């Protein structure tokens, strides 16, 4: 049976609300018990009982014979009292190497800003996704990182809902960018601008399904379909760590292999910027002699000279999908089976690093 609120409860709630809205501020003295009783139309004993309860909660402090004061912790205590327990606990997990990833930062902010009411979102850094959920006990986990498949399968057994970010999976939910389409967009942009002598530069990545491999496949397929020769250099991790020297070597090999080379397609903005820097040091003007297209649209590429043409997958759109997934769980219940597997279409951001070649009759 529901408990009926008594006079003590009503008096206490009046005081709580007036402290919460700032009528009585931290450090201020409350009116005398008689004055409060007259204001709330209750007896002094009722006021006294309500104040005793608030003192036990750390919201007021009695200082006989001076009076009763609002404590410095009062607002925090009231917030804790009135806070609703979360309807859904969500955990955002990423590997330690991704914390400075600007794309991931935009994605997380979009997710956080669009997260439905009633969802508690926390962040965890971990290079392994095994056995890390026991302490938080989340109902929903977002995972960003190149975790091994066996770890992903184990994680999926530990939590009711698991969502992968930035990669596809045959069995698990995911939201990612369609990197194969991104690669095709790069090559198609080069061909539209009249370039027929192309080179591809970028990291090898972690396997055939990683973003770099998919982008490279998209570029290669467009070149093959259009009869365009494509030189390629895919960097190892060691080469990527020494990016400038590796890019110099690749650029020299590209020019020796095709003296008419006019366009380099880079599988990431980081590699595109390295190409532009090496061209500058080789006294090759970008885009007059060598055009460059990157991929990722990192926050600073619009401000380099010349501004970089690149492929962008909207981090904000991915964040919206992730927030919508949380809403689907709330709407369907935590025990429901919800499937969301989305590869979002990227788009070309045209700037000044691509030269439009004259049409040759």
DACOR-V832566 format. One record per residue. RES is the residue in one letter. SS is DSSP state (helix for helix, strand for strand, loop for the rest). Layout:
RES/SS  RES/SS
//
This chain:
X/loop  X/loop  X/loop  X/loop  X/loop  X/loop  X/helix  X/helix  X/helix  X/helix  X/helix  X/helix  X/helix  X/helix  X/helix  X/helix  X/helix  X/helix  X/helix  X/helix  X/loop  X/loop  X/loop  X/loop  X/loop  X/loop  X/loop  X/loop  X/strand  X/loop  X/loop  X/loop  X/helix  X/helix  X/helix  X/helix  X/helix  X/helix  X/helix  X/helix  X/loop  X/loop  X/loop  X/helix  X/helix  X/helix  X/helix  X/helix  X/helix  X/helix  X/helix  X/helix  X/helix  X/helix  X/helix  X/helix  X/loop  X/loop  X/loop  X/strand  X/strand  X/strand  X/strand  X/loop  X/loop  X/loop  X/strand  X/strand  X/strand  X/strand  X/loop  X/loop  X/loop  X/helix  X/helix  X/helix  X/helix  X/helix  X/helix  X/helix  X/helix  X/helix  X/loop  X/loop  X/loop  X/loop  X/loop  X/strand  X/strand  X/strand  X/strand  X/strand  X/strand  X/strand  X/loop  X/helix  X/helix  X/helix  X/loop  X/loop  X/loop  X/helix  X/helix  X/helix  X/helix  X/helix  X/helix  X/helix  X/helix  X/helix  X/helix  X/helix  X/helix  X/helix  X/loop  X/loop  X/loop  X/loop  X/strand  X/strand  X/strand  X/strand  X/strand  X/strand  X/strand  X/loop  X/loop  X/loop  X/loop  X/loop  X/loop  X/loop  X/loop  X/loop  X/loop  X/loop  X/loop  X/loop  X/loop  X/strand  X/strand  X/strand  X/strand  X/strand  X/loop  X/loop  X/loop  X/loop  X/helix  X/helix  X/helix  X/helix  X/helix  X/helix  X/helix  X/helix  X/helix  X/helix  X/loop  X/loop  X/strand  X/strand  X/strand  X/strand  X/strand  X/loop  X/loop  X/loop  X/loop  X/loop  X/loop  X/loop  X/strand  X/strand  X/strand  X/strand  X/strand  X/loop  X/helix  X/helix  X/helix  X/helix  X/helix  X/helix  X/helix  X/helix  X/helix  X/helix  X/helix  X/helix  X/helix  X/helix  X/loop  X/loop  X/loop  X/loop  X/loop  X/strand  X/strand  X/strand  X/strand  X/strand  X/strand  X/loop  X/loop  X/loop  X/loop  X/loop  X/loop  X/loop  X/helix  X/helix  X/helix  X/helix  X/helix  X/helix  X/helix  X/helix  X/helix  X/helix  X/helix  X/helix  X/helix  X/helix  X/helix  X/loop  X/loop  X/loop  X/loop  X/strand  X/strand  X/strand  X/strand  X/strand  X/strand  X/loop  X/helix  X/helix  X/helix  X/helix  X/helix  X/loop  X/helix  X/helix  X/helix  X/helix  X/helix  X/helix  X/helix  X/helix  X/helix  X/helix  X/helix  X/helix  X/helix  X/helix  X/helix  X/loop  X/loop  X/loop  X/loop  X/loop  X/strand  X/strand  X/strand  X/strand  X/loop  X/loop  X/helix  X/helix  X/helix  X/helix  X/helix  X/helix  X/helix  X/helix  X/helix  X/helix  X/helix  X/helix  X/helix  X/loop  X/loop  X/loop  X/loop  X/loop  X/loop  X/loop  X/loop  X/loop  X/strand  X/strand  X/strand  X/strand  X/strand  X/loop  X/loop  X/loop  X/loop  X/loop  X/loop  X/loop  X/loop  X/loop  X/loop  X/loop  X/loop  X/loop  X/strand  X/strand  X/strand  X/strand  X/loop  X/loop  X/helix  X/helix  X/helix  X/helix  X/helix  X/helix  X/helix  X/helix  X/helix  X/helix  X/helix  X/helix  X/helix  X/helix  X/helix  X/helix  X/helix  X/helix  X/loop  X/loop  X/loop  X/loop  X/loop  X/loop  X/loop  X/loop  X/strand  X/strand  X/strand  X/strand  X/loop  X/loop  X/strand  X/strand  X/strand  X/loop  X/loop  X/loop  X/loop  X/loop  X/loop  X/loop  X/loop  X/loop  X/loop  X/loop  X/loop
//
